Amino acid sequence: VEVRDDFEGEMGARRAAYIPFTNAIPQLALIDAENCILCGRCVRACPTDAITLDQEPREEDVDAGTVIVATGWELTPIDAKAEYGKGSITNVLSPLQMERLLAPHGPYGGVLRPSDGKAPESIAYVQCAGSRDRTLGVPYCSRVCCMYAIKQAMLLSGALPMADITIYYMDIRAFGKGYEEFYRSAKAMGIEFVKGKVARLRENPDQSVTVRVERIDQAGQVEERQHDVVVLSLGLAPGEDLTALLGLPTGDDGFVDVPHPKDAPCHTSAEGIFVAGTATGPKDIVDTIVEAGAAAAEASAYLRAANGGPSTSSETTAASDTSVTSTAHDTTEVSAS
C-alpha cells in the first residue's frame, strides 16, 4: 500500500507502515490505520514482535503541577483564495513544498516542476498570500513570510544559477537583527523584487503560470508575467485548539490571549498554565526558543512556590535550561501531535 506523503507535500509516496521523516527522533515506524489493509506482513516481519494491529485508542489522565501550552501553528490553506487557483494549479506550491524540493533528500532529488519533472527556468514568490488579507480572516502579518521567501530564493539561486527568481511583495518586513542585510544580499545576488499586489494566477496550456500584478511602484500599472513555478508565501494560523479544554481565552486572531504581553509574555489568565511560541501569535525560530526557555523558567518557579520554596530566584531567571532539566518530571508540555 502506498499513499501520498504529507511530509513531502504530497509530492512523494510512503507506505502504510512508515517512519515519519528521515531525521525523526526516535527512528521508530508507525502504522497509518486509515490506509492499512491489515495484511499482517509487517507483524510477521517485525523481529521484536512489537506490532499489534488490534490496538484501540485510549485516553490517559496526567497529573501535572503545571502546564506549558506550545501548540504551534499551521499554514493558512493554499486553496483558500479563488484568485490564486484554489490549490488546483499544479505548479503553484506552498513554501513547505518548496522547502522539501530544496532539501538534499527531497522527493525529486532536486528542484523540479511537479507537472513534468523539468528544472524551472523562472520562479516567483507571491508575498502576503495568506496574511494581511481580511477576506481570508487573517488580517495580521505572519512575521516570517518575507524572510523565509528570501532565504528560499537565495538557496534557489545557488541550486538553479540560470533561473530567474522574482519576489512580488507589498512590503518587505525585515525587522530582526541582520535581516535587512540579508534582504540586501538577496538583491545583490540578482533576485528581482517587484513591489505590487498580485491579483490573479492563471495556468497556461504548457502548465506555466501567468501572474497578473498591480505595480505599487509604478502608479498602479497592471502587467502580466509568466513563470514556470509560483510559490505562495502562506501565513501562520493557530495550531491545535486546546483553549476550550484548558479554559483559556483567545484573541480575535484565534491565538491564545496573554493579559500582559510585555511584562509577562508567558503567563495566561489561568493560574499554573503558561504559554510559549506561536501559540500566542506568529514568531520566528529565535523568538520561539527564547520564549520557550522563559516559559520553562516560569513553570519551574511556580512549582517551587507550590512546594513551599521561593517563587523566584536568580538561578531560575538566569538559567532556564537548568530549570527545564530539574522540573521535567513535574511539567507537562501540551503540543500539537
C-alpha positions, 0 to 999 in steps of 0.5 A, spaced: 500 500 500 502 506 498 499 513 499 501 520 498 506 523 503 504 529 507 511 530 509 513 531 502 507 535 500 504 530 497 509 530 492 512 523 494 509 516 496 510 512 503 507 506 505 502 504 510 507 502 515 512 508 515 517 512 519 515 519 519 521 523 516 528 521 515 531 525 521 525 523 526 527 522 533 526 516 535 527 512 528 521 508 530 515 506 524 508 507 525 502 504 522 497 509 518 490 505 520 486 509 515 490 506 509 492 499 512 489 493 509 491 489 515 495 484 511 499 482 517 506 482 513 509 487 517 507 483 524 510 477 521 516 481 519 517 485 525 523 481 529 521 484 536 514 482 535 512 489 537 506 490 532 499 489 534 494 491 529 488 490 534 490 496 538 484 501 540 485 508 542 485 510 549 485 516 553 490 517 559 489 522 565 496 526 567 497 529 573 501 535 572 503 541 577 503 545 571 502 546 564 506 549 558 501 550 552 506 550 545 501 548 540 504 551 534 501 553 528 499 551 521 499 554 514 493 558 512 490 553 506 493 554 499 486 553 496 483 558 500 483 564 495 479 563 488 484 568 485 490 564 486 487 557 483 484 554 489 490 549 490 488 546 483 494 549 479 499 544 479 505 548 479 503 553 484 506 550 491 506 552 498 513 554 501 513 547 505 513 544 498 518 548 496 522 547 502 522 539 501 524 540 493 530 544 496 532 539 501 538 534 499 533 528 500 527 531 497 522 527 493 525 529 486 532 529 488 532 536 486 528 542 484 523 540 479 516 542 476 511 537 479 507 537 472 513 534 468 519 533 472 523 539 468 528 544 472 524 551 472 527 556 468 523 562 472 520 562 479 516 567 483 514 568 490 507 571 491 508 575 498 502 576 503 498 570 500 495 568 506 496 574 511 494 581 511 488 579 507 481 580 511 477 576 506 481 570 508 480 572 516 487 573 517 488 580 517 495 580 521 502 579 518 505 572 519 512 575 521 516 570 517 513 570 510 518 575 507 524 572 510 523 565 509 521 567 501 528 570 501 532 565 504 528 560 499 530 564 493 537 565 495 538 557 496 534 557 489 539 561 486 545 557 488 541 550 486 538 553 479 544 559 477 540 560 470 533 561 473 530 567 474 527 568 481 522 574 482 519 576 489 512 580 488 511 583 495 507 589 498 512 590 503 518 587 505 518 586 513 525 585 515 525 587 522 530 582 526 537 583 527 541 582 520 535 581 516 535 587 512 542 585 510 540 579 508 534 582 504 540 586 501 544 580 499 538 577 496 538 583 491 545 583 490 545 576 488 540 578 482 533 576 485 528 581 482 523 584 487 517 587 484 513 591 489 505 590 487 499 586 489 498 580 485 491 579 483 490 573 479 494 566 477 492 563 471 495 556 468 497 556 461 496 550 456 504 548 457 502 548 465 506 555 466 503 560 470 501 567 468 501 572 474 497 578 473 500 584 478 498 591 480 505 595 480 505 599 487 511 602 484 509 604 478 502 608 479 498 602 479 500 599 472 497 592 471 502 587 467 502 580 466 508 575 467 509 568 466 513 563 470 514 556 470 513 555 478 509 560 483 510 559 490 505 562 495 508 565 501 502 562 506 501 565 513 501 562 520 494 560 523 493 557 530 495 550 531 491 545 535 485 548 539 486 546 546 483 553 549 476 550 550 479 544 554 484 548 558 479 554 559 483 559 556 481 565 552 483 567 545 484 573 541 480 575 535 486 572 531 484 565 534 491 565 538 491 564 545 490 571 549 496 573 554 493 579 559 500 582 559 504 581 553 510 585 555 511 584 562 509 577 562 509 574 555 508 567 558 503 567 563 495 566 561 489 568 565 489 561 568 493 560 574 499 554 573 498 554 565 503 558 561 504 559 554 510 559 549 511 560 541 506 561 536 501 559 540 500 566 542 501 569 535 506 568 529 514 568 531 520 566 528 525 560 530 529 565 535 523 568 538 520 561 539 526 558 543 527 564 547 520 564 549 520 557 550 526 557 555 522 563 559 516 559 559 520 553 562 523 558 567 516 560 569 513 553 570 519 551 574 518 557 579 511 556 580 512 549 582 517 551 587 512 556 590 507 550 590 512 546 594 513 551 599 520 554 596 521 561 593 517 563 587 523 566 584 530 566 584 536 568 580 538 561 578 531 560 575 531 567 571 538 566 569 538 559 567 532 556 564 535 550 561 537 548 568 530 549 570 527 545 564 532 539 566 530 539 574 522 540 573 521 535 567 518 530 571 513 535 574 511 539 567 507 537 562 508 540 555 501 540 551 503 540 543 500 539 537 501 531 535 
